[in-house]
């Protein structure tokens, strides 16, 4: 089994059969502003795998959020091809936090990008409420072609929900997110799961069912299912509430997350597994339910879990920032 592990400082490492390959697969540390919430934040391989192209999301040395692609060296599949970088997207970002950073490909072949609200407490840019910015969103773009001089680097899918909305960025798939950390598709159903980091009170798990775009998850009108900007009623039919949430008595920063579809642990089958950076606890919710009030505890640790992902077989892994560990997730007895 070969895994690719993203290091915030700007490197991607290969772990093969449980052993770390000494040479980095990619090293762009000289181009990356790392520290706090900035750095190399996301990785996604082109689903076909035919040409070895992969995409990264990082904070550049000027503070912009960048989506770029690289090619794998055809003569040495353990390293990226030098000089193969293509910049697909740049986003201005005034503050150093809430950078999003997730990249995932859907079954439709399009690239989905999770962006934060641009930072600052309470969304001072009001990014979650506006469609003229790429911040506080899930974006959906077509990167199947090769950029040509004078042409946009990517295409806009014709069925993106805001293509015909005056003043809206056509790349937008969903809006109203604070800092989606992380987004991932359920490989069995096509549902998109979003772990959105809260402000001072609530951490939330959102979901859009397969093929559904144009949802507004409420930030900064709402934090989870509670009002953020007012003390009165704020939930309206236009806003989509989380399928699960927890307050800051249980944690401070949600780390998503994937629906388990692997063969090794039947007890986890069909459950969305996520964690919290501050507590190290792992929770799970039944992915088929529309609302879960009390997520089940899968494991308790004292680690700083930064991300959860799955391998080709559907087994789950987590990264720990406190000790630089790569962990495999399972349940006792099953």
C-alpha positions as CSV (number, residue, x, y, z in Angstrom):
1,X,0.0,0.0,0.0
2,X,1.3,3.4,-1.0
3,X,0.2,6.6,0.8
4,X,0.9,10.2,0.1
5,X,1.2,12.4,3.2
6,X,1.1,16.2,3.0
7,X,3.5,18.2,5.3
8,X,2.4,21.7,6.0
9,X,5.9,23.1,5.5
10,X,5.6,22.3,1.7
11,X,6.6,18.7,1.1
12,X,4.6,15.6,0.1
13,X,6.0,12.3,1.4
14,X,5.4,8.7,0.3
15,X,4.7,6.0,2.9
16,X,5.0,2.6,1.3
17,X,4.1,-0.6,3.1
18,X,4.4,1.3,6.4
19,X,7.8,2.7,5.7
20,X,8.6,6.4,5.0
21,X,10.4,6.9,1.6
22,X,13.3,9.2,2.4
23,X,13.1,11.3,-0.8
24,X,10.1,13.7,-0.9
25,X,7.6,13.2,-3.7
26,X,7.3,17.0,-4.0
27,X,9.1,19.8,-2.2
28,X,7.8,23.3,-2.8
29,X,8.8,24.5,0.7
30,X,10.6,27.5,-0.9
31,X,7.3,28.7,-2.4
32,X,5.1,28.1,0.6
33,X,4.3,30.4,3.6
34,X,3.9,27.9,6.4
35,X,2.9,28.4,10.0
36,X,-0.3,28.8,12.0
37,X,-3.0,27.8,9.6
38,X,-1.0,28.5,6.4
39,X,1.1,26.2,4.4
40,X,0.7,23.2,2.0
41,X,-2.9,22.2,2.8
42,X,-4.3,19.9,0.2
43,X,-3.6,17.2,-2.4
44,X,-5.7,15.3,-5.0
45,X,-4.7,13.1,-7.8
46,X,-6.5,13.2,-11.1
47,X,-9.0,10.3,-10.9
48,X,-8.0,8.6,-14.1
49,X,-4.4,8.4,-13.0
50,X,-3.3,8.0,-16.6
51,X,-0.9,10.9,-16.7
52,X,0.1,11.1,-13.1
53,X,-1.2,14.7,-12.7
54,X,-2.0,15.8,-9.2
55,X,-3.2,19.0,-7.6
56,X,-2.1,20.9,-4.5
57,X,-3.5,23.8,-2.5
58,X,-1.1,26.0,-0.7
59,X,-0.4,29.5,0.8
60,X,2.2,31.2,-1.3
61,X,4.9,33.5,0.0
62,X,2.7,36.5,-0.7
63,X,-0.2,35.1,1.3
64,X,-2.4,34.1,-1.6
65,X,-4.2,30.7,-1.7
66,X,-3.1,28.8,-4.8
67,X,-4.4,25.7,-6.6
68,X,-1.7,24.2,-8.8
69,X,-1.0,21.0,-10.6
70,X,2.1,19.0,-11.2
71,X,2.9,15.9,-13.3
72,X,4.5,12.8,-11.9
73,X,7.8,12.0,-13.5
74,X,7.1,9.3,-16.1
75,X,10.5,7.8,-15.6
76,X,10.4,7.8,-11.8
77,X,6.9,7.6,-10.3
78,X,8.2,8.4,-6.8
79,X,8.9,12.0,-7.6
80,X,7.1,14.9,-9.3
81,X,8.4,16.1,-12.7
82,X,10.5,19.2,-12.3
83,X,9.2,22.3,-14.0
84,X,5.7,20.8,-14.5
85,X,3.8,23.3,-12.3
86,X,0.6,24.9,-13.7
87,X,-1.2,27.5,-11.7
88,X,-5.0,27.0,-12.0
89,X,-6.4,29.4,-9.4
90,X,-5.2,32.2,-7.1
91,X,-7.3,33.7,-4.2
92,X,-6.5,36.8,-2.3
93,X,-6.6,36.3,1.4
94,X,-6.3,39.2,3.8
95,X,-5.8,37.3,7.0
96,X,-3.6,34.4,7.9
97,X,-6.2,32.0,9.2
98,X,-9.3,30.2,7.8
99,X,-7.6,29.0,4.6
100,X,-9.7,25.9,3.9
101,X,-7.3,23.8,1.8
102,X,-9.3,20.7,0.8
103,X,-9.1,19.3,-2.7
104,X,-11.3,16.3,-3.8
105,X,-12.4,14.9,-7.1
106,X,-16.1,13.9,-7.5
107,X,-17.4,11.0,-9.4
108,X,-18.3,13.5,-12.1
109,X,-14.6,14.1,-12.7
110,X,-14.7,17.7,-11.4
111,X,-12.4,19.2,-8.8
112,X,-14.0,20.4,-5.6
113,X,-12.2,23.0,-3.5
114,X,-13.0,23.9,0.1
115,X,-12.1,27.5,0.9
116,X,-12.2,29.4,4.2
117,X,-13.9,32.7,4.8
118,X,-10.6,34.6,4.6
119,X,-10.0,34.8,8.4
120,X,-10.6,37.3,11.1
121,X,-13.1,36.7,13.9
122,X,-16.7,36.7,12.9
123,X,-16.0,36.8,9.1
124,X,-15.2,40.6,8.9
125,X,-15.1,40.3,5.1
126,X,-18.7,38.9,5.1
127,X,-17.5,36.2,2.7
128,X,-20.1,33.7,3.8
129,X,-22.9,36.0,2.8
130,X,-21.6,37.1,-0.7
131,X,-21.4,35.2,-4.0
132,X,-18.9,37.6,-5.6
133,X,-16.0,36.0,-3.7
134,X,-14.5,32.5,-3.8
135,X,-14.0,32.5,0.0
136,X,-16.2,30.6,2.4
137,X,-17.2,28.2,-0.3
138,X,-17.0,24.8,-1.9
139,X,-15.9,25.4,-5.5
140,X,-16.4,23.1,-8.5
141,X,-14.3,23.4,-11.6
142,X,-13.4,21.3,-14.6
143,X,-9.6,20.8,-14.9
144,X,-9.8,18.0,-17.5
145,X,-8.1,20.0,-20.2
146,X,-4.7,21.6,-20.5
147,X,-4.4,25.3,-20.1
148,X,-3.7,27.2,-23.4
149,X,-2.3,30.7,-23.8
150,X,-5.0,33.3,-23.5
151,X,-7.6,30.8,-22.3
152,X,-8.8,30.3,-18.7
153,X,-7.0,27.5,-17.0
154,X,-10.2,25.7,-16.1
155,X,-13.8,25.4,-17.4
156,X,-17.0,26.0,-15.5
157,X,-19.4,23.1,-15.4
158,X,-22.6,24.1,-17.1
159,X,-24.8,22.9,-14.2
160,X,-23.0,24.8,-11.4
161,X,-25.8,26.5,-9.5
162,X,-24.8,30.1,-9.8
163,X,-23.7,30.2,-13.5
164,X,-26.6,32.4,-14.4
165,X,-26.7,34.5,-11.2
166,X,-25.7,38.2,-11.8
167,X,-22.6,39.1,-9.9
168,X,-21.9,35.6,-8.6
169,X,-18.7,33.6,-9.2
170,X,-19.7,30.7,-11.4
171,X,-17.2,28.4,-9.7
172,X,-19.3,28.3,-6.5
173,X,-21.0,25.0,-5.6
174,X,-21.9,25.7,-1.9
175,X,-21.6,28.8,0.3
176,X,-21.8,29.8,4.0
177,X,-18.8,28.0,5.3
178,X,-16.3,29.3,7.9
179,X,-13.3,27.0,7.5
180,X,-14.2,23.6,5.9
181,X,-11.6,21.2,7.3
182,X,-12.0,18.8,5.5
183,X,-14.4,17.9,2.6
184,X,-14.7,14.4,1.3
185,X,-17.0,12.3,-0.9
186,X,-18.6,9.1,0.3
187,X,-17.4,6.6,-2.3
188,X,-20.6,4.5,-2.0
189,X,-23.2,7.3,-2.3
190,X,-21.5,10.3,-3.8
191,X,-22.6,12.5,-0.8
192,X,-20.2,15.3,0.0
193,X,-19.3,15.6,3.7
194,X,-17.9,18.9,5.1
195,X,-16.4,19.4,8.6
196,X,-16.7,23.1,9.3
197,X,-14.6,24.7,12.1
198,X,-16.7,26.9,14.3
199,X,-16.1,30.3,16.0
200,X,-16.4,30.3,19.8
201,X,-19.2,27.9,20.4
202,X,-20.1,25.2,17.9
203,X,-18.3,22.7,15.6
204,X,-20.4,21.3,12.8
205,X,-20.6,18.5,10.2
206,X,-22.5,19.4,7.0
207,X,-23.5,17.2,4.1
208,X,-24.8,17.7,0.6
209,X,-26.4,14.6,-0.9
210,X,-25.1,13.4,-4.2
211,X,-25.5,15.9,-7.0
212,X,-27.0,18.6,-4.9
213,X,-25.4,22.1,-5.3
214,X,-26.2,25.6,-4.3
215,X,-26.6,25.0,-0.5
216,X,-26.0,27.8,2.0
217,X,-24.7,26.4,5.3
218,X,-25.4,29.6,7.2
219,X,-22.1,31.2,8.2
220,X,-22.0,34.0,9.4
221,X,-25.7,34.3,10.2
222,X,-25.4,31.0,12.0
223,X,-22.8,29.0,13.9
224,X,-24.0,25.4,13.6
225,X,-27.7,25.4,14.4
226,X,-27.5,28.5,16.6
227,X,-27.7,32.2,15.7
228,X,-24.4,34.0,15.4
229,X,-25.2,37.6,14.4
230,X,-28.4,38.0,16.3
231,X,-30.2,36.7,19.4
232,X,-33.5,36.1,17.6
233,X,-34.7,33.6,15.1
234,X,-32.2,33.2,12.3
235,X,-32.8,29.7,10.7
236,X,-34.7,30.1,7.4
237,X,-35.6,27.5,4.7
238,X,-32.7,28.9,2.6
239,X,-30.1,27.8,5.1
240,X,-29.0,24.2,5.5
241,X,-28.4,23.0,9.0
242,X,-25.7,20.6,10.1
243,X,-26.3,16.9,10.4
244,X,-24.2,16.9,13.6
245,X,-22.6,19.4,15.9
246,X,-21.0,19.7,19.3
247,X,-20.1,22.6,21.6
248,X,-16.8,23.7,23.0
249,X,-17.2,21.6,26.1
250,X,-16.2,18.7,23.9
251,X,-13.6,20.3,21.6
252,X,-12.5,23.4,19.8
253,X,-11.7,22.6,16.1
254,X,-13.3,19.8,14.1
255,X,-11.0,17.6,11.9
256,X,-12.9,15.8,9.2
257,X,-13.5,13.1,8.2
258,X,-14.6,10.3,5.8
259,X,-17.3,7.7,5.6
260,X,-15.8,4.3,6.2
261,X,-16.3,1.9,3.3
262,X,-13.4,-0.5,4.0
263,X,-13.5,-4.2,4.6
264,X,-11.6,-4.5,7.9
265,X,-14.0,-3.0,10.4
266,X,-17.7,-4.0,9.8
267,X,-18.8,-2.0,12.9
268,X,-17.7,1.2,11.2
269,X,-19.3,0.4,7.8
270,X,-21.3,3.4,6.6
271,X,-20.3,5.7,9.4
272,X,-18.7,9.1,9.0
273,X,-15.6,9.3,11.2
274,X,-14.2,12.6,12.4
275,X,-12.1,14.0,15.2
276,X,-11.2,17.2,17.1
277,X,-7.8,18.9,17.1
278,X,-7.9,19.9,20.7
279,X,-9.2,16.7,22.4
280,X,-8.0,14.0,20.1
281,X,-11.3,12.1,20.4
282,X,-12.6,10.2,17.4
283,X,-16.4,10.2,16.8
284,X,-18.7,8.6,14.3
285,X,-22.2,9.2,13.0
286,X,-24.4,7.0,10.8
287,X,-24.0,8.5,7.3
288,X,-27.6,7.6,6.4
289,X,-29.2,9.7,9.1
290,X,-30.4,13.3,8.5
291,X,-29.5,14.4,12.0
292,X,-27.4,12.9,14.8
293,X,-27.6,14.5,18.3
294,X,-24.9,12.5,20.0
295,X,-22.0,11.2,17.9
296,X,-20.6,7.9,19.1
297,X,-17.0,7.9,20.5
298,X,-14.8,5.6,18.4
299,X,-11.5,6.3,20.3
300,X,-10.0,8.6,22.9
301,X,-6.5,9.9,22.5
302,X,-4.4,12.9,23.7
303,X,-3.2,13.7,20.1
304,X,-3.7,16.7,17.9
305,X,-5.5,15.2,15.0
306,X,-5.2,17.4,11.9
307,X,-6.8,15.3,9.2
308,X,-8.5,12.0,8.3
309,X,-8.3,10.4,4.9
310,X,-8.8,7.0,3.3
311,X,-6.7,4.7,1.2
312,X,-7.6,2.9,-2.1
313,X,-9.3,0.1,-0.1
314,X,-11.3,2.5,2.0
315,X,-9.3,2.1,5.2
316,X,-9.0,5.3,7.3
317,X,-5.8,7.1,8.4
318,X,-5.2,10.1,10.6
319,X,-2.4,12.6,11.0
320,X,-1.2,13.9,14.4
321,X,0.6,17.3,14.5
322,X,1.8,16.9,18.1
323,X,4.1,14.0,17.3
324,X,4.2,13.9,13.5
325,X,2.5,10.5,13.5
326,X,0.5,8.7,10.8
327,X,-2.2,6.6,12.4
328,X,-4.5,3.9,11.1
329,X,-8.1,4.0,12.5
330,X,-10.0,0.9,13.6
331,X,-12.3,-0.3,16.3
332,X,-11.6,-3.0,18.9
333,X,-12.9,-6.4,17.8
334,X,-14.0,-5.3,14.5
